[in-house]
Amino acid sequence: MSGNIYSRAVRAHILVQIAIATIILDMIDLPSQLRAGVEEILGNADRSEFLANKEESPSKLIEIFLSKLETLKNRSPTGKLWFQYFEMVSLVKQFIESKRMGN
């Protein structure tokens, strides 16, 4: 694949992952404090700032999100397929990030 086609394919998979994450977040009943944290995270595109934040809110949100993802995974074979897809796209994103950082 040439660079442009590869870039478009990766972007498409990332957009699908974001759509899945948005659907899952809509299914979760979050307290107002965590809901405000989600809006702050979604408004801030800089991932390094989010990861550097050591507050309880992001880690609690991630824990709730992953438990909901696990619940959906165990619900049906289709849920398991989407869970695997979500993990694969996350892995690709980590690979791209590490390649850009030189790790």
C-alpha positions as CSV (number, residue, x, y, z in Angstrom):
1,M,0.0,0.0,0.0
2,S,1.2,3.5,-0.7
3,G,1.4,6.0,2.1
4,N,-1.8,7.9,1.2
5,I,-3.9,4.7,1.0
6,Y,-2.5,3.4,4.2
7,S,-3.2,6.7,5.9
8,R,-6.8,6.7,4.8
9,A,-7.3,3.2,5.9
10,V,-5.9,3.9,9.4
11,R,-8.0,7.0,9.7
12,A,-11.1,5.0,8.8
13,H,-10.4,2.4,11.4
14,I,-9.8,5.1,14.0
15,L,-13.1,6.8,13.2
16,V,-14.9,3.5,13.5
17,Q,-13.3,3.0,16.9
18,I,-14.3,6.5,18.0
19,A,-17.9,5.7,16.9
20,I,-17.9,2.5,18.9
21,A,-16.5,4.3,22.0
22,T,-19.2,7.0,21.7
23,I,-21.9,4.5,21.5
24,I,-20.6,2.7,24.6
25,L,-20.2,5.9,26.5
26,D,-23.8,6.8,25.7
27,M,-24.8,3.4,27.2
28,I,-23.0,4.2,30.5
29,D,-24.9,6.0,33.2
30,L,-22.1,8.3,34.5
31,P,-22.3,10.6,37.6
32,S,-22.2,14.3,36.7
33,Q,-18.6,14.7,37.8
34,L,-17.4,12.0,35.5
35,R,-19.6,13.3,32.7
36,A,-17.9,16.7,33.0
37,G,-14.5,14.8,32.8
38,V,-15.6,13.1,29.6
39,E,-16.5,16.4,28.0
40,E,-13.2,17.8,29.1
41,I,-11.3,14.8,27.7
42,L,-13.2,14.9,24.4
43,G,-12.6,18.6,24.1
44,N,-8.9,18.2,24.6
45,A,-7.3,16.4,21.7
46,D,-3.8,16.3,23.3
47,R,-3.5,12.7,24.6
48,S,-0.2,13.4,26.5
49,E,-2.0,16.0,28.6
50,F,-4.7,13.4,29.4
51,L,-2.2,10.8,30.3
52,A,-0.2,13.1,32.5
53,N,-3.3,13.9,34.5
54,K,-3.1,11.8,37.6
55,E,-6.6,12.7,38.9
56,E,-9.0,10.0,40.0
57,S,-11.6,11.0,37.3
58,P,-9.9,9.7,34.2
59,S,-8.8,6.4,35.7
60,K,-12.3,5.8,37.1
61,L,-13.8,6.6,33.8
62,I,-11.4,4.2,32.0
63,E,-12.3,1.5,34.6
64,I,-16.1,2.0,34.0
65,F,-15.6,2.1,30.2
66,L,-13.6,-1.1,30.2
67,S,-16.1,-2.9,32.5
68,K,-18.9,-1.9,30.1
69,L,-16.8,-3.1,27.1
70,E,-16.2,-6.4,28.9
71,T,-20.0,-6.8,29.6
72,L,-20.8,-6.2,25.9
73,K,-18.1,-8.7,24.9
74,N,-19.7,-11.4,27.0
75,R,-23.2,-10.7,25.8
76,S,-22.9,-12.1,22.3
77,P,-20.5,-13.3,19.6
78,T,-21.0,-10.1,17.7
79,G,-20.1,-8.1,20.8
80,K,-16.9,-10.2,21.1
81,L,-16.1,-9.4,17.5
82,W,-16.4,-5.7,18.1
83,F,-14.4,-5.9,21.3
84,Q,-11.6,-7.6,19.4
85,Y,-11.8,-5.0,16.7
86,F,-11.6,-2.2,19.3
87,E,-8.5,-3.8,20.8
88,M,-6.8,-4.2,17.4
89,V,-7.4,-0.6,16.5
90,S,-6.0,0.4,19.9
91,L,-3.0,-1.7,19.3
92,V,-2.4,-0.1,15.9
93,K,-2.7,3.4,17.5
94,Q,-0.1,2.4,20.1
95,F,2.2,1.1,17.4
96,I,1.9,4.3,15.4
97,E,2.5,6.4,18.5
98,S,5.6,4.4,19.5
99,K,7.0,4.6,16.0
100,R,6.6,8.3,15.9
101,M,8.2,8.7,19.4
102,G,11.1,6.4,18.4
103,N,10.4,3.7,21.0
